[in-house]
């Protein structure tokens, strides 16, 4: 498929939107959530949503973080490769999948309690924000068919 609008054009045409989404991302980064964890969930949501731009963008970031290569290789099949992921990562990935693929069904009470155990207090708010933010980027990237970025 061909690109409809480039990321650069979108950034030029809608700078306030980009600034708002970047501000959300910076708030999550400043929250204390592990950057390695948030990059894993961004990759997983982007895989579900089919956003090639965001998959490549977040893989480029993740490859520069202390994340085992096996986790990056297996994040799409983390259910079958649970031994590579901590309980906290598994909870975040499950929550990411529910908020991304099953949002119309809502998050089950059992999953919410499990995630809240791993992400107490304000961490739950920031985890939810990280997932919402990547889903917003994915919808923009998929609709406009942003071309995947080349690693700098």
Chimera marker file (.cmm) of the C-alpha trace (Angstrom):
<marker_set name="trace">
<marker id="1" x="0.000" y="0.000" z="0.000" r="1" g="1" b="0" radius="0.5"/>
<marker id="2" x="1.196" y="3.477" z="-0.697" r="1" g="1" b="0" radius="0.5"/>
<marker id="3" x="1.571" y="6.183" z="1.866" r="1" g="1" b="0" radius="0.5"/>
<marker id="4" x="-1.313" y="8.661" z="1.985" r="1" g="1" b="0" radius="0.5"/>
<marker id="5" x="0.388" y="11.316" z="4.078" r="1" g="1" b="0" radius="0.5"/>
<marker id="6" x="3.909" y="11.167" z="5.430" r="1" g="1" b="0" radius="0.5"/>
<marker id="7" x="4.633" y="11.429" z="9.133" r="1" g="1" b="0" radius="0.5"/>
<marker id="8" x="6.555" y="14.612" z="8.368" r="1" g="1" b="0" radius="0.5"/>
<marker id="9" x="3.566" y="16.147" z="6.558" r="1" g="1" b="0" radius="0.5"/>
<marker id="10" x="1.235" y="15.139" z="9.367" r="1" g="1" b="0" radius="0.5"/>
<marker id="11" x="3.600" y="16.693" z="11.922" r="1" g="1" b="0" radius="0.5"/>
<marker id="12" x="3.694" y="19.891" z="9.861" r="1" g="1" b="0" radius="0.5"/>
<marker id="13" x="-0.071" y="20.004" z="9.271" r="1" g="1" b="0" radius="0.5"/>
<marker id="14" x="-1.145" y="19.043" z="12.804" r="1" g="1" b="0" radius="0.5"/>
<marker id="15" x="1.623" y="20.164" z="15.170" r="1" g="1" b="0" radius="0.5"/>
<marker id="16" x="-0.782" y="20.596" z="18.078" r="1" g="1" b="0" radius="0.5"/>
<marker id="17" x="-1.880" y="16.964" z="17.777" r="1" g="1" b="0" radius="0.5"/>
<marker id="18" x="1.711" y="15.729" z="17.705" r="1" g="1" b="0" radius="0.5"/>
<marker id="19" x="2.578" y="17.975" z="20.661" r="1" g="1" b="0" radius="0.5"/>
<marker id="20" x="-0.380" y="16.655" z="22.648" r="1" g="1" b="0" radius="0.5"/>
<marker id="21" x="0.496" y="13.021" z="22.010" r="1" g="1" b="0" radius="0.5"/>
<marker id="22" x="4.180" y="13.671" z="22.752" r="1" g="1" b="0" radius="0.5"/>
<marker id="23" x="3.192" y="15.377" z="26.021" r="1" g="1" b="0" radius="0.5"/>
<marker id="24" x="1.237" y="12.265" z="27.021" r="1" g="1" b="0" radius="0.5"/>
<marker id="25" x="4.245" y="10.106" z="26.201" r="1" g="1" b="0" radius="0.5"/>
<marker id="26" x="6.566" y="12.321" z="28.237" r="1" g="1" b="0" radius="0.5"/>
<marker id="27" x="4.184" y="12.121" z="31.201" r="1" g="1" b="0" radius="0.5"/>
<marker id="28" x="4.311" y="8.311" z="31.022" r="1" g="1" b="0" radius="0.5"/>
<marker id="29" x="8.118" y="8.387" z="30.740" r="1" g="1" b="0" radius="0.5"/>
<marker id="30" x="8.312" y="10.652" z="33.811" r="1" g="1" b="0" radius="0.5"/>
<marker id="31" x="5.903" y="8.466" z="35.797" r="1" g="1" b="0" radius="0.5"/>
<marker id="32" x="8.495" y="5.892" z="36.754" r="1" g="1" b="0" radius="0.5"/>
<marker id="33" x="7.103" y="3.082" z="34.600" r="1" g="1" b="0" radius="0.5"/>
<marker id="34" x="9.971" y="1.140" z="33.086" r="1" g="1" b="0" radius="0.5"/>
<marker id="35" x="10.782" y="2.345" z="29.576" r="1" g="1" b="0" radius="0.5"/>
<marker id="36" x="11.481" y="-1.249" z="28.540" r="1" g="1" b="0" radius="0.5"/>
<marker id="37" x="7.968" y="-2.249" z="29.619" r="1" g="1" b="0" radius="0.5"/>
<marker id="38" x="6.232" y="0.647" z="27.879" r="1" g="1" b="0" radius="0.5"/>
<marker id="39" x="8.115" y="-0.061" z="24.664" r="1" g="1" b="0" radius="0.5"/>
<marker id="40" x="7.021" y="-3.723" z="24.777" r="1" g="1" b="0" radius="0.5"/>
<marker id="41" x="3.381" y="-2.738" z="25.134" r="1" g="1" b="0" radius="0.5"/>
<marker id="42" x="3.692" y="-0.147" z="22.358" r="1" g="1" b="0" radius="0.5"/>
<marker id="43" x="5.115" y="-2.812" z="20.062" r="1" g="1" b="0" radius="0.5"/>
<marker id="44" x="2.345" y="-5.264" z="20.987" r="1" g="1" b="0" radius="0.5"/>
<marker id="45" x="-0.480" y="-2.764" z="20.468" r="1" g="1" b="0" radius="0.5"/>
<marker id="46" x="1.053" y="-1.714" z="17.159" r="1" g="1" b="0" radius="0.5"/>
<marker id="47" x="1.224" y="-5.356" z="16.044" r="1" g="1" b="0" radius="0.5"/>
<marker id="48" x="-2.454" y="-5.839" z="16.861" r="1" g="1" b="0" radius="0.5"/>
<marker id="49" x="-3.399" y="-2.641" z="15.042" r="1" g="1" b="0" radius="0.5"/>
<marker id="50" x="-1.174" y="-3.395" z="12.049" r="1" g="1" b="0" radius="0.5"/>
<marker id="51" x="0.741" y="-0.119" z="12.269" r="1" g="1" b="0" radius="0.5"/>
<marker id="52" x="4.041" y="-0.794" z="10.487" r="1" g="1" b="0" radius="0.5"/>
<marker id="53" x="5.312" y="2.716" z="11.249" r="1" g="1" b="0" radius="0.5"/>
<marker id="54" x="4.811" y="2.336" z="15.013" r="1" g="1" b="0" radius="0.5"/>
<marker id="55" x="6.111" y="-1.247" z="15.112" r="1" g="1" b="0" radius="0.5"/>
<marker id="56" x="9.352" y="-0.180" z="13.448" r="1" g="1" b="0" radius="0.5"/>
<marker id="57" x="9.602" y="3.072" z="15.407" r="1" g="1" b="0" radius="0.5"/>
<marker id="58" x="9.259" y="1.341" z="18.784" r="1" g="1" b="0" radius="0.5"/>
<marker id="59" x="11.494" y="-1.575" z="17.806" r="1" g="1" b="0" radius="0.5"/>
<marker id="60" x="14.178" y="0.981" z="16.948" r="1" g="1" b="0" radius="0.5"/>
<marker id="61" x="13.827" y="2.484" z="20.428" r="1" g="1" b="0" radius="0.5"/>
<marker id="62" x="13.591" y="-0.888" z="22.194" r="1" g="1" b="0" radius="0.5"/>
<marker id="63" x="16.766" y="-2.194" z="20.565" r="1" g="1" b="0" radius="0.5"/>
<marker id="64" x="18.676" y="0.547" z="22.395" r="1" g="1" b="0" radius="0.5"/>
<marker id="65" x="17.231" y="-0.426" z="25.780" r="1" g="1" b="0" radius="0.5"/>
<marker id="66" x="18.231" y="-3.312" z="28.038" r="1" g="1" b="0" radius="0.5"/>
<marker id="67" x="15.565" y="-5.647" z="26.632" r="1" g="1" b="0" radius="0.5"/>
<marker id="68" x="16.488" y="-9.222" z="25.805" r="1" g="1" b="0" radius="0.5"/>
<marker id="69" x="16.356" y="-9.815" z="22.070" r="1" g="1" b="0" radius="0.5"/>
<marker id="70" x="14.154" y="-12.867" z="22.712" r="1" g="1" b="0" radius="0.5"/>
<marker id="71" x="11.474" y="-10.619" z="24.229" r="1" g="1" b="0" radius="0.5"/>
<marker id="72" x="11.433" y="-8.442" z="21.137" r="1" g="1" b="0" radius="0.5"/>
<marker id="73" x="11.350" y="-11.528" z="18.914" r="1" g="1" b="0" radius="0.5"/>
<marker id="74" x="8.535" y="-13.146" z="20.894" r="1" g="1" b="0" radius="0.5"/>
<marker id="75" x="6.330" y="-10.258" z="22.009" r="1" g="1" b="0" radius="0.5"/>
<marker id="76" x="3.735" y="-11.123" z="19.345" r="1" g="1" b="0" radius="0.5"/>
<marker id="77" x="3.500" y="-14.642" z="20.823" r="1" g="1" b="0" radius="0.5"/>
<marker id="78" x="4.075" y="-13.788" z="24.477" r="1" g="1" b="0" radius="0.5"/>
<marker id="79" x="1.185" y="-16.052" z="25.560" r="1" g="1" b="0" radius="0.5"/>
<marker id="80" x="3.164" y="-19.043" z="24.296" r="1" g="1" b="0" radius="0.5"/>
<marker id="81" x="6.493" y="-17.678" z="25.544" r="1" g="1" b="0" radius="0.5"/>
<marker id="82" x="5.506" y="-16.604" z="29.061" r="1" g="1" b="0" radius="0.5"/>
<marker id="83" x="8.780" y="-17.808" z="30.565" r="1" g="1" b="0" radius="0.5"/>
<marker id="84" x="10.554" y="-14.913" z="28.801" r="1" g="1" b="0" radius="0.5"/>
<marker id="85" x="8.273" y="-12.297" z="30.380" r="1" g="1" b="0" radius="0.5"/>
<marker id="86" x="7.901" y="-11.294" z="34.033" r="1" g="1" b="0" radius="0.5"/>
<marker id="87" x="4.495" y="-11.373" z="35.723" r="1" g="1" b="0" radius="0.5"/>
<marker id="88" x="4.431" y="-7.581" z="35.530" r="1" g="1" b="0" radius="0.5"/>
<marker id="89" x="5.142" y="-7.665" z="31.786" r="1" g="1" b="0" radius="0.5"/>
<marker id="90" x="2.535" y="-10.379" z="31.245" r="1" g="1" b="0" radius="0.5"/>
<marker id="91" x="-0.076" y="-8.325" z="33.112" r="1" g="1" b="0" radius="0.5"/>
<marker id="92" x="0.775" y="-5.222" z="31.068" r="1" g="1" b="0" radius="0.5"/>
<marker id="93" x="0.667" y="-7.140" z="27.782" r="1" g="1" b="0" radius="0.5"/>
<marker id="94" x="-2.678" y="-8.754" z="28.643" r="1" g="1" b="0" radius="0.5"/>
<marker id="95" x="-4.094" y="-5.351" z="29.591" r="1" g="1" b="0" radius="0.5"/>
<marker id="96" x="-2.698" y="-3.878" z="26.347" r="1" g="1" b="0" radius="0.5"/>
<marker id="97" x="-4.448" y="-6.574" z="24.327" r="1" g="1" b="0" radius="0.5"/>
<marker id="98" x="-7.788" y="-6.030" z="26.070" r="1" g="1" b="0" radius="0.5"/>
<marker id="99" x="-7.639" y="-2.249" z="25.653" r="1" g="1" b="0" radius="0.5"/>
<marker id="100" x="-6.503" y="-2.567" z="22.045" r="1" g="1" b="0" radius="0.5"/>
<marker id="101" x="-8.394" y="-5.501" z="20.552" r="1" g="1" b="0" radius="0.5"/>
<marker id="102" x="-11.377" y="-5.880" z="22.865" r="1" g="1" b="0" radius="0.5"/>
<marker id="103" x="-12.117" y="-2.335" z="23.990" r="1" g="1" b="0" radius="0.5"/>
<marker id="104" x="-15.791" y="-2.617" z="23.046" r="1" g="1" b="0" radius="0.5"/>
<marker id="105" x="-16.082" y="-5.550" z="25.472" r="1" g="1" b="0" radius="0.5"/>
<marker id="106" x="-14.352" y="-3.707" z="28.298" r="1" g="1" b="0" radius="0.5"/>
<marker id="107" x="-11.671" y="-4.994" z="30.624" r="1" g="1" b="0" radius="0.5"/>
<marker id="108" x="-12.727" y="-7.915" z="32.780" r="1" g="1" b="0" radius="0.5"/>
<marker id="109" x="-12.732" y="-7.397" z="36.520" r="1" g="1" b="0" radius="0.5"/>
<marker id="110" x="-10.360" y="-10.338" z="36.995" r="1" g="1" b="0" radius="0.5"/>
<marker id="111" x="-7.787" y="-8.895" z="34.605" r="1" g="1" b="0" radius="0.5"/>
<marker id="112" x="-8.132" y="-5.417" z="36.073" r="1" g="1" b="0" radius="0.5"/>
<marker id="113" x="-7.452" y="-6.757" z="39.591" r="1" g="1" b="0" radius="0.5"/>
<marker id="114" x="-4.436" y="-8.732" z="38.333" r="1" g="1" b="0" radius="0.5"/>
<marker id="115" x="-3.011" y="-5.693" z="36.549" r="1" g="1" b="0" radius="0.5"/>
<marker id="116" x="-3.725" y="-3.399" z="39.516" r="1" g="1" b="0" radius="0.5"/>
<marker id="117" x="-1.715" y="-5.756" z="41.747" r="1" g="1" b="0" radius="0.5"/>
<marker id="118" x="1.286" y="-5.290" z="39.460" r="1" g="1" b="0" radius="0.5"/>
<marker id="119" x="0.664" y="-1.567" z="38.884" r="1" g="1" b="0" radius="0.5"/>
<marker id="120" x="-0.521" y="-0.033" z="42.161" r="1" g="1" b="0" radius="0.5"/>
<marker id="121" x="-1.726" y="3.511" z="42.653" r="1" g="1" b="0" radius="0.5"/>
<marker id="122" x="-0.903" y="6.012" z="39.958" r="1" g="1" b="0" radius="0.5"/>
<marker id="123" x="0.996" y="3.395" z="37.937" r="1" g="1" b="0" radius="0.5"/>
<marker id="124" x="-2.362" y="2.065" z="36.696" r="1" g="1" b="0" radius="0.5"/>
<marker id="125" x="-3.305" y="5.524" z="35.402" r="1" g="1" b="0" radius="0.5"/>
<marker id="126" x="0.002" y="5.870" z="33.548" r="1" g="1" b="0" radius="0.5"/>
<marker id="127" x="-0.099" y="2.323" z="32.169" r="1" g="1" b="0" radius="0.5"/>
<marker id="128" x="-3.602" y="2.965" z="30.823" r="1" g="1" b="0" radius="0.5"/>
<marker id="129" x="-2.438" y="6.292" z="29.355" r="1" g="1" b="0" radius="0.5"/>
<marker id="130" x="0.535" y="4.626" z="27.629" r="1" g="1" b="0" radius="0.5"/>
<marker id="131" x="-1.796" y="2.124" z="25.972" r="1" g="1" b="0" radius="0.5"/>
<marker id="132" x="-4.347" y="4.770" z="24.983" r="1" g="1" b="0" radius="0.5"/>
<marker id="133" x="-1.594" y="6.940" z="23.536" r="1" g="1" b="0" radius="0.5"/>
<marker id="134" x="-0.085" y="4.236" z="21.336" r="1" g="1" b="0" radius="0.5"/>
<marker id="135" x="-3.551" y="3.273" z="20.134" r="1" g="1" b="0" radius="0.5"/>
<marker id="136" x="-4.152" y="6.896" z="19.091" r="1" g="1" b="0" radius="0.5"/>
<marker id="137" x="-0.828" y="6.949" z="17.206" r="1" g="1" b="0" radius="0.5"/>
<marker id="138" x="-1.661" y="3.578" z="15.604" r="1" g="1" b="0" radius="0.5"/>
<marker id="139" x="-4.998" y="4.793" z="14.320" r="1" g="1" b="0" radius="0.5"/>
<marker id="140" x="-3.390" y="7.891" z="12.825" r="1" g="1" b="0" radius="0.5"/>
<marker id="141" x="-0.515" y="5.903" z="11.305" r="1" g="1" b="0" radius="0.5"/>
<marker id="142" x="-2.760" y="3.208" z="9.840" r="1" g="1" b="0" radius="0.5"/>
<marker id="143" x="-5.310" y="5.657" z="8.423" r="1" g="1" b="0" radius="0.5"/>
<marker id="144" x="-2.637" y="7.806" z="6.790" r="1" g="1" b="0" radius="0.5"/>
<marker id="145" x="-0.369" y="4.845" z="5.963" r="1" g="1" b="0" radius="0.5"/>
<marker id="146" x="2.797" y="6.313" z="7.410" r="1" g="1" b="0" radius="0.5"/>
<marker id="147" x="5.844" y="4.612" z="5.923" r="1" g="1" b="0" radius="0.5"/>
<marker id="148" x="7.961" y="2.763" z="8.492" r="1" g="1" b="0" radius="0.5"/>
<marker id="149" x="10.922" y="4.849" z="9.641" r="1" g="1" b="0" radius="0.5"/>
<marker id="150" x="14.438" y="3.931" z="8.677" r="1" g="1" b="0" radius="0.5"/>
<marker id="151" x="16.715" y="3.411" z="11.653" r="1" g="1" b="0" radius="0.5"/>
<marker id="152" x="18.974" y="6.412" z="12.018" r="1" g="1" b="0" radius="0.5"/>
<link id1="1" id2="2" r="1" g="1" b="0" radius="0.2"/>
<link id1="2" id2="3" r="1" g="1" b="0" radius="0.2"/>
<link id1="3" id2="4" r="1" g="1" b="0" radius="0.2"/>
<link id1="4" id2="5" r="1" g="1" b="0" radius="0.2"/>
<link id1="5" id2="6" r="1" g="1" b="0" radius="0.2"/>
<link id1="6" id2="7" r="1" g="1" b="0" radius="0.2"/>
<link id1="7" id2="8" r="1" g="1" b="0" radius="0.2"/>
<link id1="8" id2="9" r="1" g="1" b="0" radius="0.2"/>
<link id1="9" id2="10" r="1" g="1" b="0" radius="0.2"/>
<link id1="10" id2="11" r="1" g="1" b="0" radius="0.2"/>
<link id1="11" id2="12" r="1" g="1" b="0" radius="0.2"/>
<link id1="12" id2="13" r="1" g="1" b="0" radius="0.2"/>
<link id1="13" id2="14" r="1" g="1" b="0" radius="0.2"/>
<link id1="14" id2="15" r="1" g="1" b="0" radius="0.2"/>
<link id1="15" id2="16" r="1" g="1" b="0" radius="0.2"/>
<link id1="16" id2="17" r="1" g="1" b="0" radius="0.2"/>
<link id1="17" id2="18" r="1" g="1" b="0" radius="0.2"/>
<link id1="18" id2="19" r="1" g="1" b="0" radius="0.2"/>
<link id1="19" id2="20" r="1" g="1" b="0" radius="0.2"/>
<link id1="20" id2="21" r="1" g="1" b="0" radius="0.2"/>
<link id1="21" id2="22" r="1" g="1" b="0" radius="0.2"/>
<link id1="22" id2="23" r="1" g="1" b="0" radius="0.2"/>
<link id1="23" id2="24" r="1" g="1" b="0" radius="0.2"/>
<link id1="24" id2="25" r="1" g="1" b="0" radius="0.2"/>
<link id1="25" id2="26" r="1" g="1" b="0" radius="0.2"/>
<link id1="26" id2="27" r="1" g="1" b="0" radius="0.2"/>
<link id1="27" id2="28" r="1" g="1" b="0" radius="0.2"/>
<link id1="28" id2="29" r="1" g="1" b="0" radius="0.2"/>
<link id1="29" id2="30" r="1" g="1" b="0" radius="0.2"/>
<link id1="30" id2="31" r="1" g="1" b="0" radius="0.2"/>
<link id1="31" id2="32" r="1" g="1" b="0" radius="0.2"/>
<link id1="32" id2="33" r="1" g="1" b="0" radius="0.2"/>
<link id1="33" id2="34" r="1" g="1" b="0" radius="0.2"/>
<link id1="34" id2="35" r="1" g="1" b="0" radius="0.2"/>
<link id1="35" id2="36" r="1" g="1" b="0" radius="0.2"/>
<link id1="36" id2="37" r="1" g="1" b="0" radius="0.2"/>
<link id1="37" id2="38" r="1" g="1" b="0" radius="0.2"/>
<link id1="38" id2="39" r="1" g="1" b="0" radius="0.2"/>
<link id1="39" id2="40" r="1" g="1" b="0" radius="0.2"/>
<link id1="40" id2="41" r="1" g="1" b="0" radius="0.2"/>
<link id1="41" id2="42" r="1" g="1" b="0" radius="0.2"/>
<link id1="42" id2="43" r="1" g="1" b="0" radius="0.2"/>
<link id1="43" id2="44" r="1" g="1" b="0" radius="0.2"/>
<link id1="44" id2="45" r="1" g="1" b="0" radius="0.2"/>
<link id1="45" id2="46" r="1" g="1" b="0" radius="0.2"/>
<link id1="46" id2="47" r="1" g="1" b="0" radius="0.2"/>
<link id1="47" id2="48" r="1" g="1" b="0" radius="0.2"/>
<link id1="48" id2="49" r="1" g="1" b="0" radius="0.2"/>
<link id1="49" id2="50" r="1" g="1" b="0" radius="0.2"/>
<link id1="50" id2="51" r="1" g="1" b="0" radius="0.2"/>
<link id1="51" id2="52" r="1" g="1" b="0" radius="0.2"/>
<link id1="52" id2="53" r="1" g="1" b="0" radius="0.2"/>
<link id1="53" id2="54" r="1" g="1" b="0" radius="0.2"/>
<link id1="54" id2="55" r="1" g="1" b="0" radius="0.2"/>
<link id1="55" id2="56" r="1" g="1" b="0" radius="0.2"/>
<link id1="56" id2="57" r="1" g="1" b="0" radius="0.2"/>
<link id1="57" id2="58" r="1" g="1" b="0" radius="0.2"/>
<link id1="58" id2="59" r="1" g="1" b="0" radius="0.2"/>
<link id1="59" id2="60" r="1" g="1" b="0" radius="0.2"/>
<link id1="60" id2="61" r="1" g="1" b="0" radius="0.2"/>
<link id1="61" id2="62" r="1" g="1" b="0" radius="0.2"/>
<link id1="62" id2="63" r="1" g="1" b="0" radius="0.2"/>
<link id1="63" id2="64" r="1" g="1" b="0" radius="0.2"/>
<link id1="64" id2="65" r="1" g="1" b="0" radius="0.2"/>
<link id1="65" id2="66" r="1" g="1" b="0" radius="0.2"/>
<link id1="66" id2="67" r="1" g="1" b="0" radius="0.2"/>
<link id1="67" id2="68" r="1" g="1" b="0" radius="0.2"/>
<link id1="68" id2="69" r="1" g="1" b="0" radius="0.2"/>
<link id1="69" id2="70" r="1" g="1" b="0" radius="0.2"/>
<link id1="70" id2="71" r="1" g="1" b="0" radius="0.2"/>
<link id1="71" id2="72" r="1" g="1" b="0" radius="0.2"/>
<link id1="72" id2="73" r="1" g="1" b="0" radius="0.2"/>
<link id1="73" id2="74" r="1" g="1" b="0" radius="0.2"/>
<link id1="74" id2="75" r="1" g="1" b="0" radius="0.2"/>
<link id1="75" id2="76" r="1" g="1" b="0" radius="0.2"/>
<link id1="76" id2="77" r="1" g="1" b="0" radius="0.2"/>
<link id1="77" id2="78" r="1" g="1" b="0" radius="0.2"/>
<link id1="78" id2="79" r="1" g="1" b="0" radius="0.2"/>
<link id1="79" id2="80" r="1" g="1" b="0" radius="0.2"/>
<link id1="80" id2="81" r="1" g="1" b="0" radius="0.2"/>
<link id1="81" id2="82" r="1" g="1" b="0" radius="0.2"/>
<link id1="82" id2="83" r="1" g="1" b="0" radius="0.2"/>
<link id1="83" id2="84" r="1" g="1" b="0" radius="0.2"/>
<link id1="84" id2="85" r="1" g="1" b="0" radius="0.2"/>
<link id1="85" id2="86" r="1" g="1" b="0" radius="0.2"/>
<link id1="86" id2="87" r="1" g="1" b="0" radius="0.2"/>
<link id1="87" id2="88" r="1" g="1" b="0" radius="0.2"/>
<link id1="88" id2="89" r="1" g="1" b="0" radius="0.2"/>
<link id1="89" id2="90" r="1" g="1" b="0" radius="0.2"/>
<link id1="90" id2="91" r="1" g="1" b="0" radius="0.2"/>
<link id1="91" id2="92" r="1" g="1" b="0" radius="0.2"/>
<link id1="92" id2="93" r="1" g="1" b="0" radius="0.2"/>
<link id1="93" id2="94" r="1" g="1" b="0" radius="0.2"/>
<link id1="94" id2="95" r="1" g="1" b="0" radius="0.2"/>
<link id1="95" id2="96" r="1" g="1" b="0" radius="0.2"/>
<link id1="96" id2="97" r="1" g="1" b="0" radius="0.2"/>
<link id1="97" id2="98" r="1" g="1" b="0" radius="0.2"/>
<link id1="98" id2="99" r="1" g="1" b="0" radius="0.2"/>
<link id1="99" id2="100" r="1" g="1" b="0" radius="0.2"/>
<link id1="100" id2="101" r="1" g="1" b="0" radius="0.2"/>
<link id1="101" id2="102" r="1" g="1" b="0" radius="0.2"/>
<link id1="102" id2="103" r="1" g="1" b="0" radius="0.2"/>
<link id1="103" id2="104" r="1" g="1" b="0" radius="0.2"/>
<link id1="104" id2="105" r="1" g="1" b="0" radius="0.2"/>
<link id1="105" id2="106" r="1" g="1" b="0" radius="0.2"/>
<link id1="106" id2="107" r="1" g="1" b="0" radius="0.2"/>
<link id1="107" id2="108" r="1" g="1" b="0" radius="0.2"/>
<link id1="108" id2="109" r="1" g="1" b="0" radius="0.2"/>
<link id1="109" id2="110" r="1" g="1" b="0" radius="0.2"/>
<link id1="110" id2="111" r="1" g="1" b="0" radius="0.2"/>
<link id1="111" id2="112" r="1" g="1" b="0" radius="0.2"/>
<link id1="112" id2="113" r="1" g="1" b="0" radius="0.2"/>
<link id1="113" id2="114" r="1" g="1" b="0" radius="0.2"/>
<link id1="114" id2="115" r="1" g="1" b="0" radius="0.2"/>
<link id1="115" id2="116" r="1" g="1" b="0" radius="0.2"/>
<link id1="116" id2="117" r="1" g="1" b="0" radius="0.2"/>
<link id1="117" id2="118" r="1" g="1" b="0" radius="0.2"/>
<link id1="118" id2="119" r="1" g="1" b="0" radius="0.2"/>
<link id1="119" id2="120" r="1" g="1" b="0" radius="0.2"/>
<link id1="120" id2="121" r="1" g="1" b="0" radius="0.2"/>
<link id1="121" id2="122" r="1" g="1" b="0" radius="0.2"/>
<link id1="122" id2="123" r="1" g="1" b="0" radius="0.2"/>
<link id1="123" id2="124" r="1" g="1" b="0" radius="0.2"/>
<link id1="124" id2="125" r="1" g="1" b="0" radius="0.2"/>
<link id1="125" id2="126" r="1" g="1" b="0" radius="0.2"/>
<link id1="126" id2="127" r="1" g="1" b="0" radius="0.2"/>
<link id1="127" id2="128" r="1" g="1" b="0" radius="0.2"/>
<link id1="128" id2="129" r="1" g="1" b="0" radius="0.2"/>
<link id1="129" id2="130" r="1" g="1" b="0" radius="0.2"/>
<link id1="130" id2="131" r="1" g="1" b="0" radius="0.2"/>
<link id1="131" id2="132" r="1" g="1" b="0" radius="0.2"/>
<link id1="132" id2="133" r="1" g="1" b="0" radius="0.2"/>
<link id1="133" id2="134" r="1" g="1" b="0" radius="0.2"/>
<link id1="134" id2="135" r="1" g="1" b="0" radius="0.2"/>
<link id1="135" id2="136" r="1" g="1" b="0" radius="0.2"/>
<link id1="136" id2="137" r="1" g="1" b="0" radius="0.2"/>
<link id1="137" id2="138" r="1" g="1" b="0" radius="0.2"/>
<link id1="138" id2="139" r="1" g="1" b="0" radius="0.2"/>
<link id1="139" id2="140" r="1" g="1" b="0" radius="0.2"/>
<link id1="140" id2="141" r="1" g="1" b="0" radius="0.2"/>
<link id1="141" id2="142" r="1" g="1" b="0" radius="0.2"/>
<link id1="142" id2="143" r="1" g="1" b="0" radius="0.2"/>
<link id1="143" id2="144" r="1" g="1" b="0" radius="0.2"/>
<link id1="144" id2="145" r="1" g="1" b="0" radius="0.2"/>
<link id1="145" id2="146" r="1" g="1" b="0" radius="0.2"/>
<link id1="146" id2="147" r="1" g="1" b="0" radius="0.2"/>
<link id1="147" id2="148" r="1" g="1" b="0" radius="0.2"/>
<link id1="148" id2="149" r="1" g="1" b="0" radius="0.2"/>
<link id1="149" id2="150" r="1" g="1" b="0" radius="0.2"/>
<link id1="150" id2="151" r="1" g="1" b="0" radius="0.2"/>
<link id1="151" id2="152" r="1" g="1" b="0" radius="0.2"/>
</marker_set>
